[in-house]
Amino acid sequence: MSDFKLRLLRYTDPDRTSLAHAAAVYLGKADTDNVKRPLNILKKGDTLAIFRGESARFEFWTSKVVYDHLITYTTLNLRACGGLRANEATVFVPPGEDDDPIYRELGEKHLAAYRQLVHGIDPQTENAIDKKRLQAARYIAPVSVQLHYVLDVNFATLIEAMFPQRIWSPGAQHDTREVVEEMYRSVLERDPELWDLVYEYYGPEAHAWKRLRAKLKKEDPDLYERILRDYGAARSMWD
């Protein structure tokens, strides 16, 4: 288990009424309180535009490695981080996928050297030196120090990018996967029906079907065309 903490600070639409209203306007429907309509939009594979208006705000205490993975999503609504420019690093986070104590041993050693510079002690001689500014000392801090930060992520980014890429795709990085799995559990508690459906349509089975489709199209194109003809007819959201 990786060393991290996470909590959900805000979930904007727990009863799905805001999504229902947006879905009704989008489809030109009068019943703006139909909370099933956003689910139907997901099922039919329509645009996720209405989901960009709702978000979940999380507070994190994770390694910088995880932070660097999460901030690659440029559609984040908010990023607020207590970074190392103005905050002293005090915790080293070893890799979650390998429990060899050598990582913590060496990581703590490098962290101690960094902190000695910050507090005005020569790491080699233990003699007093001029304290180094945090923004300079950070260059020798271990890459996996703990950061404290807040991210606000819209539902569309969670649905089509962050959850599939960081949890449900093969090869997802271990520590980041554990953190994002906890993010998924947090929103699942707020609206199980919605996020169970997201898992069904964007989760591991959806990835398996994509691989199956590519393999079937290459190895048995006749069967592929027959399945597509018999079961692959698309319907418009407005039907």
Backbone as numpy.savetxt, mean C-alpha at the origin, in Angstrom:
# Nx Ny Nz CAx CAy CAz Cx Cy Cz
7.77 -11.97 11.55 6.93 -10.78 11.55 7.80 -9.54 11.55
7.56 -8.64 10.65 8.33 -7.41 10.57 8.00 -6.49 11.74
8.96 -5.60 12.06 8.75 -4.62 13.13 8.07 -3.39 12.54
6.78 -3.25 12.80 6.07 -2.06 12.32 4.81 -1.86 13.15
4.30 -0.63 13.11 2.99 -0.31 13.68 2.21 0.47 12.64
0.91 0.33 12.68 0.05 1.01 11.73 -1.32 1.20 12.36
-1.94 2.33 12.08 -3.33 2.51 12.50 -4.08 3.32 11.47
-5.34 3.02 11.33 -6.22 3.74 10.41 -6.76 4.96 11.13
-6.43 6.14 10.64 -6.85 7.38 11.28 -8.23 7.83 10.81
-8.51 7.62 9.52 -9.77 8.12 8.96 -10.17 7.27 7.76
-11.46 6.96 7.68 -12.03 6.25 6.54 -13.26 7.05 6.14
-13.26 7.62 4.93 -14.20 8.69 4.62 -15.64 8.24 4.36
-15.85 6.96 4.03 -17.21 6.57 3.60 -17.59 5.19 4.14
-17.66 5.02 5.46 -17.90 3.69 6.03 -19.26 3.10 5.69
-20.27 3.94 5.46 -21.60 3.42 5.12 -21.84 3.41 3.61
-20.88 3.83 2.83 -20.88 3.81 1.36 -21.91 4.77 0.75
-22.44 5.69 1.52 -23.46 6.59 0.99 -22.88 7.62 0.03
-21.65 8.06 0.28 -21.03 9.02 -0.63 -20.73 8.37 -1.98
-20.22 7.16 -1.94 -19.98 6.42 -3.18 -21.28 6.16 -3.92
-22.34 5.84 -3.18 -23.64 5.58 -3.80 -24.15 6.82 -4.54
-24.01 7.99 -3.93 -24.47 9.22 -4.55 -23.66 9.51 -5.82
-22.33 9.35 -5.73 -21.49 9.59 -6.89 -21.82 8.62 -8.02
-22.08 7.36 -7.67 -22.41 6.36 -8.69 -23.73 6.68 -9.37
-24.70 7.18 -8.60 -26.00 7.53 -9.18 -25.86 8.71 -10.16
-25.09 9.70 -9.79 -24.88 10.84 -10.68 -24.14 10.39 -11.94
-23.14 9.57 -11.76 -22.35 9.08 -12.89 -23.21 8.32 -13.89
-24.15 7.52 -13.40 -24.98 6.69 -14.28 -26.34 7.31 -14.59
-26.60 8.51 -14.06 -27.86 9.17 -14.34 -29.05 8.50 -13.69
-28.87 8.03 -12.46 -29.93 7.34 -11.74 -30.51 8.25 -10.66
-31.76 8.00 -10.32 -32.43 8.86 -9.34 -32.21 8.40 -7.90
-32.00 7.11 -7.70 -31.88 6.58 -6.33 -30.44 6.74 -5.84
-30.16 7.90 -5.30 -28.79 8.23 -4.89 -28.35 7.50 -3.63
-29.27 6.78 -2.99 -28.91 6.06 -1.76 -28.69 4.57 -1.99
-28.55 4.14 -3.24 -28.35 2.73 -3.55 -26.89 2.35 -3.31
-26.61 1.80 -2.14 -25.22 1.51 -1.76 -24.67 0.27 -2.45
-25.52 -0.45 -3.19 -25.04 -1.60 -3.96 -24.45 -1.18 -5.30
-24.82 0.01 -5.78 -24.39 0.42 -7.12 -22.87 0.53 -7.25
-22.14 1.06 -6.27 -20.68 1.05 -6.39 -20.10 -0.35 -6.53
-20.74 -1.31 -5.87 -20.28 -2.70 -5.99 -20.49 -3.22 -7.41
-21.61 -2.84 -8.01 -21.89 -3.27 -9.38 -20.89 -2.67 -10.36
-20.48 -1.44 -10.10 -19.46 -0.81 -10.95 -18.17 -1.63 -10.91
-17.79 -2.08 -9.71 -16.61 -2.93 -9.58 -16.79 -4.24 -10.34
-17.94 -4.88 -10.17 -18.19 -6.17 -10.79 -18.13 -6.11 -12.31
-18.61 -5.01 -12.88 -18.67 -4.88 -14.33 -17.39 -4.31 -14.93
-16.40 -4.06 -14.08 -15.12 -3.61 -14.58 -15.13 -2.22 -15.17
-16.05 -1.38 -14.71 -16.14 -0.02 -15.22 -15.05 0.84 -14.58
-14.94 2.07 -15.04 -13.95 2.99 -14.49 -14.10 3.14 -12.98
-12.99 3.34 -12.31 -13.00 3.50 -10.85 -13.03 4.98 -10.45
-13.49 5.84 -11.35 -13.46 7.28 -11.09 -14.15 7.66 -9.79
-15.29 7.04 -9.49 -16.02 7.46 -8.28 -15.25 7.10 -7.01
-14.34 6.13 -7.09 -13.60 5.70 -5.91 -12.42 6.61 -5.60
-12.09 7.50 -6.53 -10.99 8.44 -6.26 -11.40 9.53 -5.27
-12.69 9.70 -5.09 -13.16 10.75 -4.19 -13.20 10.36 -2.72
-12.95 9.08 -2.43 -12.94 8.61 -1.04 -11.55 8.11 -0.69
-11.21 8.17 0.59 -9.84 7.81 0.96 -9.76 7.22 2.36
-8.62 6.60 2.61 -8.28 6.09 3.94 -6.95 6.72 4.35
-6.91 7.24 5.57 -5.69 7.87 6.07 -5.07 6.96 7.13
-3.78 6.63 6.92 -3.07 5.72 7.80 -1.88 6.42 8.45
-1.60 6.02 9.69 -0.38 6.45 10.37 0.53 5.23 10.49
1.81 5.42 10.14 2.75 4.31 10.06 3.97 4.55 10.93
4.51 3.45 11.45 5.86 3.40 11.99 6.51 2.18 11.33
7.27 2.41 10.27 7.86 1.31 9.51 9.30 1.64 9.16
9.97 0.67 8.56 11.32 0.93 8.05 11.24 1.90 6.87
12.36 2.56 6.63 12.44 3.45 5.46 12.28 2.65 4.17
12.66 1.38 4.19 12.49 0.53 3.01 11.02 0.47 2.61
10.14 0.23 3.59 8.71 0.17 3.31 8.20 1.54 2.88
8.61 2.58 3.58 8.21 3.94 3.22 8.55 4.24 1.76
9.76 3.89 1.34 10.18 4.16 -0.04 9.31 3.42 -1.05
8.83 2.23 -0.69 7.93 1.50 -1.58 6.57 2.18 -1.68
6.05 2.63 -0.55 4.69 3.17 -0.54 4.59 4.53 -1.21
5.63 5.33 -1.12 5.53 6.68 -1.70 5.76 6.70 -3.21
5.98 5.53 -3.81 6.06 5.50 -5.27 4.71 5.78 -5.92
3.63 5.70 -5.14 2.30 5.93 -5.69 2.04 7.44 -5.74
2.12 7.99 -6.92 2.04 9.44 -7.10 0.62 9.97 -6.92
-0.37 9.07 -6.83 -1.75 9.52 -6.64 -2.15 9.61 -5.17
-1.19 9.54 -4.27 -1.48 9.73 -2.85 -2.07 11.12 -2.63
-3.09 11.18 -1.76 -3.70 12.47 -1.45 -2.84 13.30 -0.49
-2.11 12.61 0.39 -1.32 13.31 1.41 -0.14 12.45 1.81
0.99 13.10 1.99 2.15 12.43 2.57 2.76 13.37 3.59
2.86 12.94 4.83 3.48 13.73 5.88 4.43 12.82 6.64
5.72 13.14 6.60 6.71 12.23 7.17 7.65 12.98 8.10
7.89 12.39 9.26 8.93 12.89 10.14 10.27 12.35 9.68
10.83 12.91 8.63 12.04 12.38 8.00 13.29 12.66 8.79
14.42 12.19 8.27 15.68 12.25 8.99 16.37 13.60 8.86
15.83 14.49 8.06 16.42 15.83 7.96 16.28 16.59 9.28
15.15 16.38 9.96 14.88 17.13 11.20 14.58 16.23 12.39
14.65 14.91 12.21 14.34 13.98 13.29 15.45 12.94 13.40
15.84 12.66 14.63 16.91 11.68 14.85 16.39 10.26 14.71
17.09 9.44 13.95 16.75 8.02 13.84 17.16 7.31 15.13
16.27 6.52 15.70 16.56 5.85 16.97 16.33 4.35 16.93
15.69 3.83 15.86 15.35 2.41 15.79 15.80 1.84 14.47
16.52 0.71 14.54 16.87 -0.04 13.33 15.88 -1.17 13.15
15.40 -1.35 11.91 14.41 -2.40 11.60 15.08 -3.45 10.71
15.29 -4.68 11.23 15.91 -5.72 10.42 14.93 -6.28 9.39
15.42 -6.97 8.36 14.51 -7.52 7.35 13.60 -8.59 7.95
12.33 -8.54 7.58 11.38 -9.49 8.14 11.50 -10.88 7.57
12.07 -11.00 6.36 12.12 -12.31 5.71 13.33 -13.15 6.11
14.25 -12.58 6.91 15.45 -13.30 7.31 15.77 -12.93 8.76
15.67 -13.92 9.65 15.83 -13.63 11.08 17.26 -13.84 11.59
18.22 -13.91 10.68 19.62 -14.02 11.09 19.98 -12.81 11.96
20.49 -13.03 13.18 20.78 -11.90 14.09 21.88 -10.97 13.58
22.61 -11.39 12.54 23.68 -10.53 12.02 23.14 -9.21 11.50
21.90 -9.21 10.97 21.33 -7.97 10.44 21.13 -6.95 11.56
20.53 -7.41 12.65 20.31 -6.48 13.78 21.64 -6.04 14.38
22.58 -6.97 14.50 23.87 -6.65 15.09 24.60 -5.55 14.31
24.68 -5.74 13.01 25.38 -4.75 12.19 24.56 -3.46 12.04
23.24 -3.61 11.93 22.40 -2.43 11.81 22.48 -1.54 13.04
22.45 -2.16 14.21 22.56 -1.40 15.45 23.93 -0.72 15.56
24.94 -1.40 15.05 26.29 -0.81 15.07 26.35 0.45 14.22
25.80 0.39 13.02 25.80 1.57 12.15 24.91 2.67 12.71
23.78 2.27 13.31 22.90 3.27 13.92 23.60 3.97 15.08
24.35 3.21 15.87 25.08 3.80 17.00 26.11 4.80 16.52
26.80 4.50 15.43 27.79 5.44 14.89 27.12 6.73 14.44
25.99 6.58 13.77 25.22 7.76 13.34 24.81 8.61 14.54
24.31 7.97 15.60 23.82 8.71 16.75 24.95 9.37 17.53
26.13 8.75 17.50 27.27 9.39 18.14 27.62 10.70 17.45
27.55 10.72 16.13 27.81 11.97 15.41 26.78 13.03 15.79
25.52 12.60 15.87 24.45 13.54 16.20 24.64 14.13 17.59
25.18 13.32 18.52 25.32 13.77 19.91 26.72 14.30 20.22
27.59 14.38 19.19 28.90 15.00 19.40 29.93 14.08 20.00
29.97 12.82 19.55 30.98 11.86 20.03 31.62 11.20 18.81
32.96 11.17 18.80 33.67 10.51 17.71 33.43 9.01 17.80
32.86 8.38 16.77 32.58 6.94 16.83 33.82 6.07 17.00
35.00 6.60 16.58 36.23 5.81 16.66 36.91 5.95 18.02
36.99 7.19 18.54 37.78 7.44 19.76 36.92 7.66 21.00
35.63 7.88 20.79 34.71 8.23 21.88 35.00 9.62 22.45
35.86 10.41 21.82 36.14 11.77 22.27 35.04 12.71 21.79
34.89 13.82 22.52 33.88 14.81 22.15 34.27 15.50 20.84
33.30 15.70 19.98 33.49 16.43 18.73 32.32 17.38 18.57
32.40 18.24 17.57 31.27 19.10 17.27 30.08 18.23 16.82
28.92 18.52 17.35 27.73 17.78 16.94 27.46 18.01 15.45
27.09 16.95 14.77 26.78 17.05 13.35 25.28 17.29 13.16
24.97 18.10 12.18 23.56 18.39 11.91 22.87 17.13 11.42
21.61 16.99 11.80 20.86 15.81 11.41 20.82 15.61 9.90
20.69 16.71 9.16 20.56 16.59 7.72 21.85 16.08 7.07
22.99 16.24 7.77 24.25 15.70 7.26 24.51 14.30 7.81
24.25 14.12 9.09 24.51 12.82 9.73 23.67 11.70 9.12
22.51 12.03 8.57 21.62 11.01 8.02 22.27 10.22 6.89
23.31 10.76 6.29 23.95 10.07 5.18 24.64 8.78 5.61
24.94 8.62 6.90 25.56 7.38 7.34 24.58 6.52 8.15
23.36 6.96 8.29 22.36 6.14 8.99 22.04 4.89 8.16
21.71 3.78 8.81 21.31 2.58 8.05 20.08 2.88 7.20
19.95 2.21 6.06 18.82 2.46 5.17 17.51 2.02 5.81
17.58 1.09 6.77 16.36 0.53 7.35 16.09 1.07 8.74
16.18 2.39 8.91 15.76 2.98 10.17 14.24 3.16 10.15
13.66 3.30 11.33 12.21 3.46 11.42 11.82 4.91 11.16
10.78 5.08 10.33 10.21 6.40 10.09 8.77 6.44 10.59
8.34 7.63 10.95 6.96 7.87 11.39 6.31 8.77 10.35
5.21 8.34 9.77 4.61 9.11 8.68 3.12 8.83 8.55
2.46 9.69 7.81 1.03 9.58 7.52 0.84 9.60 6.01
0.03 8.68 5.51 -0.35 8.67 4.10 -1.87 8.64 3.99
-2.40 9.44 3.10 -3.82 9.43 2.78 -3.95 8.90 1.35
-4.63 7.75 1.21 -4.66 7.04 -0.07 -6.11 6.93 -0.55
-6.39 7.38 -1.76 -7.75 7.26 -2.26 -8.07 5.81 -2.59
-9.37 5.49 -2.57 -9.79 4.10 -2.74 -9.35 3.53 -4.09
-9.38 4.33 -5.15 -9.00 3.83 -6.47 -7.55 3.35 -6.47
-6.67 4.10 -5.82 -5.26 3.69 -5.75 -5.11 2.41 -4.96
-5.85 2.28 -3.85 -5.81 1.04 -3.08 -6.29 -0.14 -3.91
-7.40 0.06 -4.64 -8.05 -1.03 -5.36 -7.22 -1.52 -6.54
-6.78 -0.61 -7.38 -6.18 -1.03 -8.65 -4.66 -1.04 -8.64
-4.05 -0.50 -7.60 -2.58 -0.41 -7.60 -1.95 -0.97 -6.33
-2.17 -0.33 -5.19 -1.41 -0.68 -4.01 -1.69 -2.10 -3.52
-2.94 -2.47 -3.37 -3.24 -3.82 -2.89 -2.80 -4.90 -3.89
-3.15 -4.79 -5.18 -2.70 -5.82 -6.12 -1.17 -5.93 -6.22
-0.48 -4.80 -6.26 0.96 -4.83 -6.49 1.75 -5.23 -5.25
1.27 -4.81 -4.08 2.05 -5.02 -2.86 1.60 -6.22 -2.03
0.44 -6.81 -2.36 -0.02 -7.99 -1.63 -0.23 -9.18 -2.56
-1.00 -8.98 -3.62 -1.55 -10.09 -4.38 -0.74 -10.49 -5.60
0.27 -9.75 -5.95 1.12 -10.11 -7.09 2.27 -10.98 -6.61
2.67 -11.97 -7.41 3.83 -12.79 -7.05 5.08 -11.93 -6.91
5.89 -12.23 -5.91 7.16 -11.53 -5.74 7.08 -10.24 -4.95
5.94 -9.95 -4.34 5.83 -8.73 -3.53 6.85 -8.77 -2.39
7.51 -7.64 -2.13 8.55 -7.59 -1.10 7.95 -7.87 0.28
8.64 -8.68 1.07 8.09 -9.26 2.30 7.59 -8.21 3.28
8.46 -7.29 3.69 8.09 -6.32 4.73 6.96 -5.41 4.26
7.04 -4.96 3.02 6.00 -4.08 2.48 4.68 -4.85 2.39
4.74 -6.10 2.00 3.51 -6.90 1.91 2.82 -7.00 3.28
3.60 -7.23 4.33 3.00 -7.33 5.67 2.31 -6.03 6.07
2.94 -4.91 5.77 2.35 -3.61 6.12 1.06 -3.38 5.32
1.10 -3.63 4.02 -0.06 -3.38 3.18 -1.17 -4.39 3.47
-0.83 -5.60 3.87 -1.85 -6.55 4.32 -2.61 -5.99 5.53
-1.88 -5.34 6.44 -2.53 -4.73 7.60 -3.41 -3.55 7.17
-2.97 -2.80 6.16 -3.81 -1.73 5.61 -5.12 -2.32 5.06
-4.99 -3.43 4.34 -6.19 -4.07 3.78 -7.12 -4.55 4.90
-6.57 -5.17 5.93 -7.41 -5.63 7.05 -8.13 -4.46 7.71
-7.46 -3.31 7.77 -8.06 -2.14 8.42 -9.27 -1.63 7.65
-9.16 -1.54 6.32 -10.31 -1.06 5.55 -11.39 -2.14 5.45
-10.98 -3.40 5.46 -11.94 -4.50 5.41 -12.88 -4.46 6.60
-12.37 -4.07 7.77 -13.21 -3.96 8.96 -14.25 -2.86 8.81
-13.95 -1.82 8.05 -14.88 -0.70 7.88 -15.99 -1.02 6.87
-15.68 -1.79 5.84 -16.69 -2.12 4.82 -16.35 -3.49 4.22
-16.70 -4.57 4.94 -16.34 -5.91 4.47 -16.88 -6.24 3.09
-18.10 -5.80 2.77 -18.69 -6.15 1.50 -17.89 -5.56 0.33
-17.50 -4.31 0.45 -16.74 -3.66 -0.61 -15.36 -4.30 -0.77
-14.64 -4.45 0.32 -13.25 -4.88 0.21 -13.11 -6.38 -0.01
-14.11 -7.17 0.38 -14.14 -8.57 -0.05 -14.29 -8.67 -1.57
-15.11 -7.78 -2.11 -15.32 -7.76 -3.56 -14.05 -7.32 -4.28
-13.35 -6.35 -3.72 -12.07 -5.93 -4.29 -11.11 -7.11 -4.34
-11.06 -7.89 -3.27 -10.19 -9.07 -3.25 -10.58 -10.05 -4.34
-11.88 -10.24 -4.53 -12.35 -11.19 -5.54 -11.96 -10.76 -6.95
-12.07 -9.46 -7.24 -11.87 -8.99 -8.61 -10.46 -8.48 -8.89
-9.67 -8.22 -7.85 -8.32 -7.71 -8.06 -7.26 -8.55 -7.34
-7.69 -9.61 -6.64 -6.79 -10.41 -5.84 -6.06 -11.50 -6.60
-5.53 -12.50 -5.89 -4.71 -13.54 -6.52 -5.41 -14.29 -7.64
-6.72 -14.53 -7.48 -7.43 -15.26 -8.52 -7.48 -14.45 -9.82
-7.65 -13.15 -9.69 -7.67 -12.30 -10.89 -6.33 -12.36 -11.61
-5.22 -12.37 -10.85 -3.91 -12.48 -11.47 -3.75 -13.85 -12.13
-4.27 -14.89 -11.49 -4.18 -16.23 -12.07 -4.93 -16.31 -13.39
-6.10 -15.67 -13.46 -6.88 -15.68 -14.69 -6.15 -14.96 -15.82
-5.44 -13.90 -15.51 -4.67 -13.19 -16.53 -3.58 -14.09 -17.10
-2.90 -14.82 -16.20 -1.86 -15.74 -16.67 -2.47 -16.87 -17.48
-3.62 -17.38 -17.00 -4.31 -18.46 -17.71 -4.72 -18.01 -19.10
-5.26 -16.79 -19.20 -5.71 -16.26 -20.49 -4.56 -16.21 -21.49
-3.42 -15.68 -21.04 -2.27 -15.56 -21.94 -1.79 -16.94 -22.40
-1.77 -17.90 -21.47 -1.30 -19.24 -21.80 -2.28 -19.94 -22.75
-3.57 -19.79 -22.45 -4.59 -20.44 -23.28 -4.61 -19.85 -24.69
-4.48 -18.54 -24.79 -4.49 -17.90 -26.11 -3.32 -18.37 -26.96
-2.19 -18.66 -26.33 -1.00 -19.10 -27.05 -1.06 -20.59 -27.39
-1.51 -21.42 -26.43 -1.40 -22.87 -26.58 -2.64 -23.52 -27.18
-3.80 -22.88 -27.01 -5.02 -23.48 -27.57 -5.93 -22.35 -28.04
-5.58 -21.69 -29.14 -6.35 -20.52 -29.59 -7.79 -20.84 -29.95
-8.06 -22.06 -30.42 -9.44 -22.41 -30.75 -10.32 -22.44 -29.51
-9.81 -23.08 -28.46 -10.55 -23.12 -27.19 -10.70 -21.71 -26.62
-9.64 -20.91 -26.73 -9.69 -19.53 -26.25 -10.81 -18.75 -26.95
-10.89 -18.85 -28.27 -11.91 -18.14 -29.03 -13.30 -18.63 -28.67
-13.45 -19.93 -28.44 -14.76 -20.48 -28.10 -15.24 -19.98 -26.73
-14.33 -19.98 -25.76 -14.67 -19.47 -24.43 -15.01 -17.99 -24.49
-14.24 -17.24 -25.25 -14.48 -15.81 -25.38 -15.84 -15.55 -26.03
-16.16 -16.33 -27.04 -17.44 -16.15 -27.73 -18.62 -16.52 -26.83
-18.48 -17.61 -26.07 -19.61 -18.11 -25.27 -19.78 -17.38 -23.94
-18.66 -16.92 -23.35 -18.74 -16.38 -21.99 -18.16 -14.98 -21.83
-17.59 -14.43 -22.90 -16.86 -13.17 -22.73 -17.59 -11.94 -23.23
-18.90 -12.04 -23.51 -19.64 -10.87 -24.00 -19.68 -9.79 -22.94
-19.34 -8.57 -23.32 -19.34 -7.44 -22.40 -20.67 -6.75 -22.39
-21.07 -6.24 -21.23 -22.30 -5.46 -21.10 -21.97 -4.05 -20.65
-22.73 -3.11 -21.17 -22.53 -1.73 -20.79 -23.10 -1.48 -19.40
-22.49 -0.55 -18.68 -23.02 -0.16 -17.37 -24.42 0.44 -17.49
-24.76 0.96 -18.67 -26.03 1.65 -18.83 -27.16 0.72 -19.30
-26.81 -0.59 -19.48 -27.87 -1.55 -19.88 -28.78 -1.86 -18.70
